[in-house]
Amino acid sequence: MVWFRPTARLLIAGQAPGLRVHQSGVPFDDRSGDRLRDWLGLSRDEFYDRDRVAVVPMAFCFPGYDTRGSDLSPPPRCAETWRVRVMRHLPDVETTVLIGRYAQHWHLGEVARRSGLTETVRDWRRHAPGIFVIPHPSWRNNAFLRRNPWFETDLLPALRHRVRQSYDGAGPQPAP
């Protein structure tokens, strides 16, 4: 499940497609996708414009469920085998949105590994404006959103501003 063209300016790097998305063949074609598009400030049509938005998860297919019925983690061999090759085909990416710890670990390395997800997201300014770190937009993260109101008041406005600049091809501009 890879969704891009080499002209994309915005990269969405998530974990792996869920079963529903895997079956539909459309990334973020679920309630998490609705929330993600809201966070990004993009309409459904804008989000699915492959010329501008690349969706490249850490695993390209649904990894299955564990014994408790939770999604399995992306197999490391997926990123090890394909990630660098795909990234070479995305030379125009101006903004990367890292969703969840697997994408954050791959793209940020030791910086993300030393911190938990909350601390990595809280430190979003360290990586902005070219990279934004966010939790997965799943309902499972509603508690994170309640405990961290700064996510909606501080991070999301800056993210939406930067996404709009990259999407519209305006290039990097200072945040308002």
VMD Tcl script that builds the backbone (N, CA, C; Angstrom):
set m [mol new atoms 528]
animate dup $m
set s [atomselect $m all]
$s set {name element resname resid chain x y z} {
  {N N MET 1 A 0.845 -1.174 0.000}
  {CA C MET 1 A 0.000 0.000 0.000}
  {C C MET 1 A 0.890 1.237 0.000}
  {N N VAL 2 A 1.313 1.637 -1.171}
  {CA C VAL 2 A 2.122 2.839 -1.336}
  {C C VAL 2 A 1.373 3.738 -2.301}
  {N N TRP 3 A 1.338 5.024 -2.000}
  {CA C TRP 3 A 0.498 5.956 -2.735}
  {C C TRP 3 A 1.299 7.225 -2.995}
  {N N PHE 4 A 1.905 7.355 -4.194}
  {CA C PHE 4 A 2.679 8.561 -4.473}
  {C C PHE 4 A 3.040 8.670 -5.939}
  {N N ARG 5 A 3.453 9.864 -6.290}
  {CA C ARG 5 A 4.126 10.157 -7.548}
  {C C ARG 5 A 5.352 10.989 -7.188}
  {N N PRO 6 A 6.378 10.987 -8.027}
  {CA C PRO 6 A 7.625 11.688 -7.686}
  {C C PRO 6 A 7.485 13.198 -7.469}
  {N N THR 7 A 6.375 13.789 -7.871}
  {CA C THR 7 A 6.196 15.233 -7.705}
  {C C THR 7 A 5.647 15.619 -6.333}
  {N N ALA 8 A 5.343 14.644 -5.494}
  {CA C ALA 8 A 4.739 14.923 -4.177}
  {C C ALA 8 A 5.636 15.838 -3.354}
  {N N ARG 9 A 4.996 16.785 -2.672}
  {CA C ARG 9 A 5.711 17.718 -1.794}
  {C C ARG 9 A 5.472 17.403 -0.317}
  {N N LEU 10 A 4.453 16.632 -0.057}
  {CA C LEU 10 A 4.064 16.279 1.311}
  {C C LEU 10 A 4.136 14.764 1.453}
  {N N LEU 11 A 4.880 14.296 2.464}
  {CA C LEU 11 A 5.011 12.866 2.717}
  {C C LEU 11 A 4.324 12.527 4.030}
  {N N ILE 12 A 3.415 11.572 3.981}
  {CA C ILE 12 A 2.760 11.026 5.163}
  {C C ILE 12 A 3.405 9.667 5.412}
  {N N ALA 13 A 4.145 9.556 6.511}
  {CA C ALA 13 A 4.836 8.319 6.846}
  {C C ALA 13 A 4.187 7.730 8.088}
  {N N GLY 14 A 3.407 6.678 7.891}
  {CA C GLY 14 A 2.719 6.033 8.996}
  {C C GLY 14 A 3.312 4.681 9.300}
  {N N GLN 15 A 2.516 3.851 9.997}
  {CA C GLN 15 A 2.985 2.551 10.418}
  {C C GLN 15 A 2.760 1.494 9.349}
  {N N ALA 16 A 1.512 1.121 9.168}
  {CA C ALA 16 A 1.119 0.093 8.214}
  {C C ALA 16 A -0.387 0.220 8.032}
  {N N PRO 17 A -0.889 -0.168 6.878}
  {CA C PRO 17 A -2.342 -0.092 6.708}
  {C C PRO 17 A -3.054 -1.085 7.617}
  {N N GLY 18 A -4.225 -0.686 8.109}
  {CA C GLY 18 A -5.072 -1.600 8.843}
  {C C GLY 18 A -5.778 -2.522 7.866}
  {N N LEU 19 A -6.511 -3.481 8.381}
  {CA C LEU 19 A -7.171 -4.465 7.520}
  {C C LEU 19 A -8.147 -3.797 6.551}
  {N N ARG 20 A -8.964 -2.866 7.041}
  {CA C ARG 20 A -9.946 -2.213 6.168}
  {C C ARG 20 A -9.266 -1.461 5.023}
  {N N VAL 21 A -8.213 -0.751 5.350}
  {CA C VAL 21 A -7.471 -0.004 4.331}
  {C C VAL 21 A -6.786 -0.975 3.373}
  {N N HIS 22 A -6.215 -2.037 3.911}
  {CA C HIS 22 A -5.571 -3.043 3.072}
  {C C HIS 22 A -6.573 -3.600 2.051}
  {N N GLN 23 A -7.789 -3.848 2.515}
  {CA C GLN 23 A -8.815 -4.407 1.624}
  {C C GLN 23 A -9.305 -3.388 0.611}
  {N N SER 24 A -9.409 -2.106 0.998}
  {CA C SER 24 A -9.912 -1.092 0.070}
  {C C SER 24 A -8.854 -0.639 -0.927}
  {N N GLY 25 A -7.574 -0.757 -0.550}
  {CA C GLY 25 A -6.497 -0.297 -1.423}
  {C C GLY 25 A -6.301 1.207 -1.395}
  {N N VAL 26 A -6.955 1.885 -0.459}
  {CA C VAL 26 A -6.868 3.341 -0.354}
  {C C VAL 26 A -6.336 3.687 1.038}
  {N N PRO 27 A -5.183 4.365 1.123}
  {CA C PRO 27 A -4.623 4.669 2.438}
  {C C PRO 27 A -5.502 5.615 3.247}
  {N N PHE 28 A -5.556 5.371 4.535}
  {CA C PHE 28 A -6.329 6.196 5.468}
  {C C PHE 28 A -7.786 6.342 5.028}
  {N N ASP 29 A -8.344 5.267 4.503}
  {CA C ASP 29 A -9.743 5.237 4.077}
  {C C ASP 29 A -10.602 4.719 5.225}
  {N N ASP 30 A -10.537 5.445 6.351}
  {CA C ASP 30 A -11.260 5.037 7.546}
  {C C ASP 30 A -11.419 6.261 8.453}
  {N N ARG 31 A -11.931 6.053 9.661}
  {CA C ARG 31 A -12.127 7.184 10.581}
  {C C ARG 31 A -10.813 7.844 10.979}
  {N N SER 32 A -9.748 7.058 11.081}
  {CA C SER 32 A -8.440 7.650 11.366}
  {C C SER 32 A -8.030 8.595 10.239}
  {N N GLY 33 A -8.335 8.218 9.024}
  {CA C GLY 33 A -8.040 9.076 7.881}
  {C C GLY 33 A -8.840 10.367 7.915}
  {N N ASP 34 A -10.105 10.277 8.354}
  {CA C ASP 34 A -10.914 11.496 8.491}
  {C C ASP 34 A -10.267 12.453 9.481}
  {N N ARG 35 A -9.820 11.898 10.611}
  {CA C ARG 35 A -9.177 12.738 11.627}
  {C C ARG 35 A -7.844 13.277 11.107}
  {N N LEU 36 A -7.074 12.456 10.428}
  {CA C LEU 36 A -5.786 12.900 9.894}
  {C C LEU 36 A -5.982 14.045 8.901}
  {N N ARG 37 A -6.934 13.912 7.997}
  {CA C ARG 37 A -7.180 14.988 7.025}
  {C C ARG 37 A -7.589 16.267 7.731}
  {N N ASP 38 A -8.370 16.152 8.800}
  {CA C ASP 38 A -8.728 17.327 9.590}
  {C C ASP 38 A -7.481 17.940 10.227}
  {N N TRP 39 A -6.639 17.115 10.820}
  {CA C TRP 39 A -5.403 17.619 11.430}
  {C C TRP 39 A -4.528 18.333 10.406}
  {N N LEU 40 A -4.486 17.805 9.187}
  {CA C LEU 40 A -3.641 18.388 8.139}
  {C C LEU 40 A -4.277 19.607 7.486}
  {N N GLY 41 A -5.594 19.750 7.618}
  {CA C GLY 41 A -6.296 20.836 6.952}
  {C C GLY 41 A -6.485 20.584 5.465}
  {N N LEU 42 A -6.593 19.316 5.090}
  {CA C LEU 42 A -6.780 18.947 3.690}
  {C C LEU 42 A -8.133 18.281 3.482}
  {N N SER 43 A -8.755 18.582 2.356}
  {CA C SER 43 A -9.985 17.890 1.989}
  {C C SER 43 A -9.622 16.477 1.528}
  {N N ARG 44 A -10.624 15.639 1.384}
  {CA C ARG 44 A -10.398 14.270 0.897}
  {C C ARG 44 A -9.763 14.301 -0.497}
  {N N ASP 45 A -10.274 15.155 -1.381}
  {CA C ASP 45 A -9.713 15.244 -2.731}
  {C C ASP 45 A -8.261 15.715 -2.704}
  {N N GLU 46 A -7.963 16.695 -1.857}
  {CA C GLU 46 A -6.582 17.182 -1.758}
  {C C GLU 46 A -5.657 16.091 -1.233}
  {N N PHE 47 A -6.083 15.388 -0.205}
  {CA C PHE 47 A -5.263 14.347 0.410}
  {C C PHE 47 A -4.918 13.250 -0.593}
  {N N TYR 48 A -5.856 12.900 -1.456}
  {CA C TYR 48 A -5.632 11.812 -2.405}
  {C C TYR 48 A -5.078 12.277 -3.747}
  {N N ASP 49 A -4.525 13.464 -3.802}
  {CA C ASP 49 A -3.832 13.958 -4.994}
  {C C ASP 49 A -2.391 13.451 -4.943}
  {N N ARG 50 A -2.124 12.357 -5.620}
  {CA C ARG 50 A -0.801 11.723 -5.562}
  {C C ARG 50 A 0.310 12.624 -6.084}
  {N N ASP 51 A -0.034 13.591 -6.914}
  {CA C ASP 51 A 0.991 14.512 -7.415}
  {C C ASP 51 A 1.531 15.407 -6.301}
  {N N ARG 52 A 0.764 15.573 -5.239}
  {CA C ARG 52 A 1.159 16.463 -4.147}
  {C C ARG 52 A 1.369 15.757 -2.813}
  {N N VAL 53 A 0.672 14.650 -2.600}
  {CA C VAL 53 A 0.731 13.953 -1.313}
  {C C VAL 53 A 1.179 12.505 -1.532}
  {N N ALA 54 A 2.245 12.123 -0.837}
  {CA C ALA 54 A 2.723 10.742 -0.857}
  {C C ALA 54 A 2.363 10.101 0.480}
  {N N VAL 55 A 1.826 8.900 0.427}
  {CA C VAL 55 A 1.552 8.124 1.633}
  {C C VAL 55 A 2.416 6.874 1.533}
  {N N VAL 56 A 3.443 6.823 2.380}
  {CA C VAL 56 A 4.392 5.718 2.339}
  {C C VAL 56 A 4.563 5.181 3.764}
  {N N PRO 57 A 3.822 4.129 4.118}
  {CA C PRO 57 A 3.927 3.575 5.470}
  {C C PRO 57 A 5.223 2.783 5.650}
  {N N MET 58 A 5.515 2.456 6.892}
  {CA C MET 58 A 6.708 1.679 7.199}
  {C C MET 58 A 6.567 0.233 6.731}
  {N N ALA 59 A 5.363 -0.279 6.664}
  {CA C ALA 59 A 5.071 -1.583 6.062}
  {C C ALA 59 A 4.004 -1.330 5.009}
  {N N PHE 60 A 4.155 -1.955 3.872}
  {CA C PHE 60 A 3.272 -1.670 2.746}
  {C C PHE 60 A 2.003 -2.509 2.729}
  {N N CYS 61 A 1.870 -3.431 3.670}
  {CA C CYS 61 A 0.670 -4.257 3.719}
  {C C CYS 61 A 0.258 -4.456 5.181}
  {N N PHE 62 A -0.940 -4.928 5.382}
  {CA C PHE 62 A -1.455 -5.191 6.726}
  {C C PHE 62 A -0.648 -6.321 7.351}
  {N N PRO 63 A -0.007 -6.061 8.514}
  {CA C PRO 63 A 0.853 -7.085 9.120}
  {C C PRO 63 A 0.114 -8.170 9.914}
  {N N GLY 64 A -1.204 -8.045 10.072}
  {CA C GLY 64 A -1.975 -9.047 10.798}
  {C C GLY 64 A -2.251 -8.620 12.229}
  {N N TYR 65 A -2.880 -9.549 12.972}
  {CA C TYR 65 A -3.256 -9.297 14.361}
  {C C TYR 65 A -2.438 -10.171 15.306}
  {N N ASP 66 A -2.236 -9.666 16.530}
  {CA C ASP 66 A -1.604 -10.494 17.559}
  {C C ASP 66 A -2.686 -11.326 18.248}
  {N N THR 67 A -2.305 -12.063 19.282}
  {CA C THR 67 A -3.254 -12.958 19.962}
  {C C THR 67 A -4.371 -12.215 20.680}
  {N N ARG 68 A -4.159 -10.915 20.985}
  {CA C ARG 68 A -5.202 -10.110 21.651}
  {C C ARG 68 A -6.095 -9.383 20.643}
  {N N GLY 69 A -5.797 -9.527 19.348}
  {CA C GLY 69 A -6.605 -8.867 18.334}
  {C C GLY 69 A -6.128 -7.474 17.967}
  {N N SER 70 A -4.942 -7.087 18.443}
  {CA C SER 70 A -4.366 -5.786 18.083}
  {C C SER 70 A -3.511 -5.927 16.826}
  {N N ASP 71 A -3.383 -4.844 16.079}
  {CA C ASP 71 A -2.536 -4.870 14.890}
  {C C ASP 71 A -1.094 -5.188 15.280}
  {N N LEU 72 A -0.456 -6.046 14.499}
  {CA C LEU 72 A 0.960 -6.320 14.722}
  {C C LEU 72 A 1.794 -5.120 14.283}
  {N N SER 73 A 2.986 -5.038 14.812}
  {CA C SER 73 A 3.923 -3.988 14.415}
  {C C SER 73 A 4.376 -4.226 12.983}
  {N N PRO 74 A 4.788 -3.161 12.299}
  {CA C PRO 74 A 5.318 -3.347 10.949}
  {C C PRO 74 A 6.582 -4.208 10.995}
  {N N PRO 75 A 6.675 -5.222 10.156}
  {CA C PRO 75 A 7.899 -6.032 10.142}
  {C C PRO 75 A 9.091 -5.168 9.707}
  {N N PRO 76 A 10.183 -5.173 10.452}
  {CA C PRO 76 A 11.343 -4.344 10.099}
  {C C PRO 76 A 11.861 -4.593 8.687}
  {N N ARG 77 A 11.723 -5.828 8.189}
  {CA C ARG 77 A 12.254 -6.126 6.857}
  {C C ARG 77 A 11.586 -5.298 5.763}
  {N N CYS 78 A 10.345 -4.847 6.001}
  {CA C CYS 78 A 9.674 -4.025 4.990}
  {C C CYS 78 A 10.427 -2.724 4.773}
  {N N ALA 79 A 10.672 -1.994 5.848}
  {CA C ALA 79 A 11.389 -0.719 5.726}
  {C C ALA 79 A 12.822 -0.950 5.264}
  {N N GLU 80 A 13.458 -1.994 5.800}
  {CA C GLU 80 A 14.845 -2.278 5.423}
  {C C GLU 80 A 14.965 -2.578 3.937}
  {N N THR 81 A 13.961 -3.221 3.377}
  {CA C THR 81 A 13.998 -3.617 1.971}
  {C C THR 81 A 13.597 -2.487 1.023}
  {N N TRP 82 A 12.566 -1.704 1.389}
  {CA C TRP 82 A 11.970 -0.787 0.423}
  {C C TRP 82 A 12.063 0.691 0.736}
  {N N ARG 83 A 12.221 1.078 1.981}
  {CA C ARG 83 A 12.086 2.491 2.353}
  {C C ARG 83 A 13.060 3.409 1.608}
  {N N VAL 84 A 14.321 3.096 1.632}
  {CA C VAL 84 A 15.319 3.949 0.974}
  {C C VAL 84 A 15.048 4.029 -0.524}
  {N N ARG 85 A 14.687 2.918 -1.127}
  {CA C ARG 85 A 14.400 2.905 -2.575}
  {C C ARG 85 A 13.231 3.834 -2.918}
  {N N VAL 86 A 12.175 3.769 -2.132}
  {CA C VAL 86 A 11.009 4.616 -2.395}
  {C C VAL 86 A 11.365 6.087 -2.172}
  {N N MET 87 A 12.085 6.371 -1.092}
  {CA C MET 87 A 12.415 7.761 -0.773}
  {C C MET 87 A 13.240 8.418 -1.880}
  {N N ARG 88 A 14.039 7.646 -2.589}
  {CA C ARG 88 A 14.813 8.190 -3.719}
  {C C ARG 88 A 13.898 8.733 -4.818}
  {N N HIS 89 A 12.684 8.232 -4.871}
  {CA C HIS 89 A 11.725 8.655 -5.898}
  {C C HIS 89 A 10.860 9.828 -5.444}
  {N N LEU 90 A 11.194 10.422 -4.321}
  {CA C LEU 90 A 10.430 11.554 -3.778}
  {C C LEU 90 A 11.363 12.750 -3.541}
  {N N PRO 91 A 11.962 13.280 -4.594}
  {CA C PRO 91 A 12.959 14.352 -4.416}
  {C C PRO 91 A 12.372 15.708 -4.036}
  {N N ASP 92 A 11.079 15.915 -4.243}
  {CA C ASP 92 A 10.481 17.232 -4.019}
  {C C ASP 92 A 9.772 17.378 -2.677}
  {N N VAL 93 A 9.869 16.370 -1.806}
  {CA C VAL 93 A 9.179 16.442 -0.512}
  {C C VAL 93 A 9.751 17.597 0.301}
  {N N GLU 94 A 8.854 18.499 0.722}
  {CA C GLU 94 A 9.219 19.640 1.561}
  {C C GLU 94 A 8.830 19.417 3.017}
  {N N THR 95 A 7.760 18.644 3.210}
  {CA C THR 95 A 7.230 18.426 4.550}
  {C C THR 95 A 6.937 16.944 4.734}
  {N N THR 96 A 7.405 16.400 5.846}
  {CA C THR 96 A 7.168 15.002 6.185}
  {C C THR 96 A 6.399 14.956 7.495}
  {N N VAL 97 A 5.311 14.190 7.512}
  {CA C VAL 97 A 4.509 14.002 8.714}
  {C C VAL 97 A 4.734 12.572 9.182}
  {N N LEU 98 A 5.348 12.445 10.354}
  {CA C LEU 98 A 5.667 11.131 10.916}
  {C C LEU 98 A 4.578 10.739 11.901}
  {N N ILE 99 A 3.864 9.671 11.572}
  {CA C ILE 99 A 2.736 9.219 12.379}
  {C C ILE 99 A 3.143 7.989 13.169}
  {N N GLY 100 A 3.237 8.141 14.472}
  {CA C GLY 100 A 3.545 7.022 15.346}
  {C C GLY 100 A 5.030 6.732 15.467}
  {N N ARG 101 A 5.336 5.871 16.422}
  {CA C ARG 101 A 6.733 5.675 16.801}
  {C C ARG 101 A 7.580 4.938 15.772}
  {N N TYR 102 A 7.008 4.034 14.977}
  {CA C TYR 102 A 7.821 3.314 13.992}
  {C C TYR 102 A 8.357 4.266 12.931}
  {N N ALA 103 A 7.507 5.129 12.424}
  {CA C ALA 103 A 7.958 6.121 11.442}
  {C C ALA 103 A 8.925 7.108 12.086}
  {N N GLN 104 A 8.643 7.486 13.315}
  {CA C GLN 104 A 9.513 8.434 14.004}
  {C C GLN 104 A 10.887 7.821 14.257}
  {N N HIS 105 A 10.942 6.557 14.651}
  {CA C HIS 105 A 12.225 5.898 14.884}
  {C C HIS 105 A 13.032 5.814 13.594}
  {N N TRP 106 A 12.376 5.473 12.498}
  {CA C TRP 106 A 13.083 5.326 11.230}
  {C C TRP 106 A 13.646 6.672 10.766}
  {N N HIS 107 A 12.823 7.695 10.794}
  {CA C HIS 107 A 13.225 8.993 10.249}
  {C C HIS 107 A 14.066 9.842 11.208}
  {N N LEU 108 A 13.851 9.696 12.501}
  {CA C LEU 108 A 14.565 10.530 13.473}
  {C C LEU 108 A 15.672 9.775 14.200}
  {N N GLY 109 A 15.684 8.471 14.088}
  {CA C GLY 109 A 16.733 7.668 14.690}
  {C C GLY 109 A 16.776 7.746 16.201}
  {N N GLU 110 A 17.980 7.907 16.712}
  {CA C GLU 110 A 18.228 7.859 18.156}
  {C C GLU 110 A 17.440 8.917 18.925}
  {N N VAL 111 A 17.203 10.061 18.324}
  {CA C VAL 111 A 16.435 11.124 18.980}
  {C C VAL 111 A 15.077 10.603 19.423}
  {N N ALA 112 A 14.392 9.861 18.558}
  {CA C ALA 112 A 13.067 9.329 18.880}
  {C C ALA 112 A 13.157 8.094 19.769}
  {N N ARG 113 A 14.198 7.311 19.606}
  {CA C ARG 113 A 14.328 6.086 20.412}
  {C C ARG 113 A 14.557 6.400 21.890}
  {N N ARG 114 A 15.247 7.489 22.174}
  {CA C ARG 114 A 15.533 7.847 23.565}
  {C C ARG 114 A 14.297 8.363 24.280}
  {N N SER 115 A 13.343 8.880 23.553}
  {CA C SER 115 A 12.137 9.462 24.138}
  {C C SER 115 A 10.937 8.584 23.834}
  {N N GLY 116 A 9.918 8.709 24.630}
  {CA C GLY 116 A 8.665 8.044 24.317}
  {C C GLY 116 A 7.909 8.848 23.269}
  {N N LEU 117 A 6.818 8.312 22.820}
  {CA C LEU 117 A 6.021 8.984 21.796}
  {C C LEU 117 A 5.587 10.375 22.243}
  {N N THR 118 A 5.077 10.492 23.463}
  {CA C THR 118 A 4.596 11.795 23.936}
  {C C THR 118 A 5.716 12.823 23.926}
  {N N GLU 119 A 6.886 12.450 24.418}
  {CA C GLU 119 A 8.002 13.405 24.448}
  {C C GLU 119 A 8.475 13.766 23.055}
  {N N THR 120 A 8.488 12.813 22.148}
  {CA C THR 120 A 8.906 13.097 20.777}
  {C C THR 120 A 7.921 14.063 20.123}
  {N N VAL 121 A 6.629 13.839 20.327}
  {CA C VAL 121 A 5.623 14.735 19.760}
  {C C VAL 121 A 5.693 16.101 20.447}
  {N N ARG 122 A 5.867 16.116 21.749}
  {CA C ARG 122 A 5.950 17.374 22.490}
  {C C ARG 122 A 7.118 18.242 21.986}
  {N N ASP 123 A 8.176 17.589 21.530}
  {CA C ASP 123 A 9.368 18.288 21.044}
  {C C ASP 123 A 9.288 18.564 19.540}
  {N N TRP 124 A 8.083 18.701 19.002}
  {CA C TRP 124 A 7.866 18.843 17.568}
  {C C TRP 124 A 8.611 20.024 16.957}
  {N N ARG 125 A 8.790 21.097 17.703}
  {CA C ARG 125 A 9.465 22.291 17.162}
  {C C ARG 125 A 10.916 22.003 16.776}
  {N N ARG 126 A 11.506 21.021 17.419}
  {CA C ARG 126 A 12.895 20.654 17.125}
  {C C ARG 126 A 13.056 20.217 15.670}
  {N N HIS 127 A 12.024 19.646 15.102}
  {CA C HIS 127 A 12.090 19.078 13.753}
  {C C HIS 127 A 11.378 19.927 12.706}
  {N N ALA 128 A 10.472 20.788 13.152}
  {CA C ALA 128 A 9.711 21.629 12.229}
  {C C ALA 128 A 10.652 22.689 11.635}
  {N N PRO 129 A 10.366 23.196 10.491}
  {CA C PRO 129 A 9.128 23.042 9.726}
  {C C PRO 129 A 9.134 21.896 8.729}
  {N N GLY 130 A 10.280 21.239 8.503}
  {CA C GLY 130 A 10.324 20.189 7.496}
  {C C GLY 130 A 9.734 18.873 7.932}
  {N N ILE 131 A 9.738 18.617 9.242}
  {CA C ILE 131 A 9.209 17.360 9.778}
  {C C ILE 131 A 8.276 17.678 10.933}
  {N N PHE 132 A 7.122 17.025 10.928}
  {CA C PHE 132 A 6.181 17.113 12.047}
  {C C PHE 132 A 5.960 15.709 12.575}
  {N N VAL 133 A 5.964 15.583 13.886}
  {CA C VAL 133 A 5.732 14.296 14.539}
  {C C VAL 133 A 4.380 14.348 15.235}
  {N N ILE 134 A 3.557 13.348 14.951}
  {CA C ILE 134 A 2.215 13.306 15.525}
  {C C ILE 134 A 1.887 11.879 15.950}
  {N N PRO 135 A 0.940 11.723 16.876}
  {CA C PRO 135 A 0.482 10.374 17.215}
  {C C PRO 135 A -0.423 9.861 16.088}
  {N N HIS 136 A -0.733 8.604 16.136}
  {CA C HIS 136 A -1.676 8.064 15.157}
  {C C HIS 136 A -3.039 8.713 15.403}
  {N N PRO 137 A -3.773 9.045 14.359}
  {CA C PRO 137 A -5.078 9.696 14.543}
  {C C PRO 137 A -6.208 8.751 14.944}
  {N N SER 138 A -5.887 7.602 15.445}
  {CA C SER 138 A -6.873 6.622 15.882}
  {C C SER 138 A -7.600 7.082 17.137}
  {N N TRP 139 A -8.801 6.571 17.334}
  {CA C TRP 139 A -9.560 6.811 18.562}
  {C C TRP 139 A -8.784 6.316 19.774}
  {N N ARG 140 A -7.869 5.381 19.569}
  {CA C ARG 140 A -7.076 4.860 20.694}
  {C C ARG 140 A -6.219 5.955 21.334}
  {N N ASN 141 A -6.017 7.044 20.628}
  {CA C ASN 141 A -5.194 8.132 21.148}
  {C C ASN 141 A -6.001 9.300 21.691}
  {N N ASN 142 A -7.300 9.093 21.927}
  {CA C ASN 142 A -8.112 10.159 22.519}
  {C C ASN 142 A -7.589 10.570 23.890}
  {N N ALA 143 A -7.096 9.619 24.672}
  {CA C ALA 143 A -6.547 9.944 25.996}
  {C C ALA 143 A -5.317 10.833 25.856}
  {N N PHE 144 A -4.472 10.549 24.862}
  {CA C PHE 144 A -3.303 11.405 24.599}
  {C C PHE 144 A -3.765 12.834 24.314}
  {N N LEU 145 A -4.768 12.978 23.492}
  {CA C LEU 145 A -5.261 14.313 23.116}
  {C C LEU 145 A -5.817 15.053 24.335}
  {N N ARG 146 A -6.523 14.352 25.211}
  {CA C ARG 146 A -7.060 14.983 26.431}
  {C C ARG 146 A -5.942 15.425 27.379}
  {N N ARG 147 A -4.911 14.596 27.505}
  {CA C ARG 147 A -3.798 14.909 28.418}
  {C C ARG 147 A -2.842 15.966 27.866}
  {N N ASN 148 A -2.894 16.202 26.570}
  {CA C ASN 148 A -1.928 17.089 25.928}
  {C C ASN 148 A -2.636 18.131 25.060}
  {N N PRO 149 A -3.314 19.099 25.681}
  {CA C PRO 149 A -4.058 20.088 24.908}
  {C C PRO 149 A -3.175 20.935 23.987}
  {N N TRP 150 A -1.897 21.037 24.280}
  {CA C TRP 150 A -0.961 21.768 23.421}
  {C C TRP 150 A -0.919 21.193 22.006}
  {N N PHE 151 A -1.249 19.900 21.870}
  {CA C PHE 151 A -1.238 19.288 20.541}
  {C C PHE 151 A -2.190 20.035 19.600}
  {N N GLU 152 A -3.407 20.295 20.084}
  {CA C GLU 152 A -4.399 20.982 19.246}
  {C C GLU 152 A -4.191 22.491 19.201}
  {N N THR 153 A -3.693 23.079 20.284}
  {CA C THR 153 A -3.560 24.545 20.305}
  {C C THR 153 A -2.262 25.044 19.693}
  {N N ASP 154 A -1.195 24.261 19.780}
  {CA C ASP 154 A 0.106 24.711 19.293}
  {C C ASP 154 A 0.567 23.981 18.026}
  {N N LEU 155 A 0.594 22.646 18.102}
  {CA C LEU 155 A 1.136 21.877 16.988}
  {C C LEU 155 A 0.240 21.914 15.759}
  {N N LEU 156 A -1.054 21.642 15.914}
  {CA C LEU 156 A -1.924 21.548 14.738}
  {C C LEU 156 A -1.978 22.825 13.898}
  {N N PRO 157 A -2.067 24.025 14.472}
  {CA C PRO 157 A -2.062 25.216 13.611}
  {C C PRO 157 A -0.761 25.340 12.798}
  {N N ALA 158 A 0.372 25.031 13.412}
  {CA C ALA 158 A 1.644 25.097 12.690}
  {C C ALA 158 A 1.704 24.025 11.607}
  {N N LEU 159 A 1.205 22.835 11.924}
  {CA C LEU 159 A 1.169 21.750 10.936}
  {C C LEU 159 A 0.298 22.139 9.747}
  {N N ARG 160 A -0.893 22.625 10.014}
  {CA C ARG 160 A -1.795 23.009 8.915}
  {C C ARG 160 A -1.175 24.099 8.039}
  {N N HIS 161 A -0.518 25.060 8.659}
  {CA C HIS 161 A 0.127 26.141 7.914}
  {C C HIS 161 A 1.201 25.571 6.980}
  {N N ARG 162 A 2.043 24.712 7.525}
  {CA C ARG 162 A 3.133 24.140 6.733}
  {C C ARG 162 A 2.603 23.217 5.638}
  {N N VAL 163 A 1.587 22.412 5.951}
  {CA C VAL 163 A 0.993 21.529 4.943}
  {C C VAL 163 A 0.440 22.360 3.792}
  {N N ARG 164 A -0.245 23.431 4.103}
  {CA C ARG 164 A -0.821 24.280 3.051}
  {C C ARG 164 A 0.285 24.868 2.175}
  {N N GLN 165 A 1.375 25.319 2.781}
  {CA C GLN 165 A 2.499 25.857 1.996}
  {C C GLN 165 A 3.053 24.792 1.052}
  {N N SER 166 A 3.298 23.613 1.570}
  {CA C SER 166 A 3.853 22.543 0.743}
  {C C SER 166 A 2.862 22.113 -0.325}
  {N N TYR 167 A 1.611 21.984 0.063}
  {CA C TYR 167 A 0.590 21.529 -0.893}
  {C C TYR 167 A 0.427 22.518 -2.042}
  {N N ASP 168 A 0.400 23.793 -1.697}
  {CA C ASP 168 A 0.194 24.824 -2.715}
  {C C ASP 168 A 1.466 25.181 -3.465}
  {N N GLY 169 A 2.594 24.631 -3.037}
  {CA C GLY 169 A 3.857 24.932 -3.709}
  {C C GLY 169 A 4.399 26.304 -3.398}
  {N N ALA 170 A 4.000 26.867 -2.253}
  {CA C ALA 170 A 4.440 28.206 -1.887}
  {C C ALA 170 A 5.858 28.200 -1.323}
  {N N GLY 171 A 6.382 27.032 -1.016}
  {CA C GLY 171 A 7.710 26.971 -0.411}
  {C C GLY 171 A 7.664 27.356 1.048}
  {N N PRO 172 A 8.767 27.139 1.739}
  {CA C PRO 172 A 8.800 27.456 3.164}
  {C C PRO 172 A 8.599 28.948 3.443}
  {N N GLN 173 A 7.719 29.252 4.355}
  {CA C GLN 173 A 7.425 30.620 4.797}
  {C C GLN 173 A 7.356 30.604 6.317}
  {N N PRO 174 A 7.646 31.712 6.964}
  {CA C PRO 174 A 7.505 31.729 8.421}
  {C C PRO 174 A 6.056 31.534 8.842}
  {N N ALA 175 A 5.863 30.852 9.964}
  {CA C ALA 175 A 4.503 30.656 10.491}
  {C C ALA 175 A 3.951 32.001 10.975}
  {N N PRO 176 A 2.611 32.164 10.908}
  {CA C PRO 176 A 2.009 33.438 11.349}
  {C C PRO 176 A 2.151 33.648 12.841}
}
mol reanalyze $m
mol bondsrecalc $m
mol representation Tube
mol addrep $m
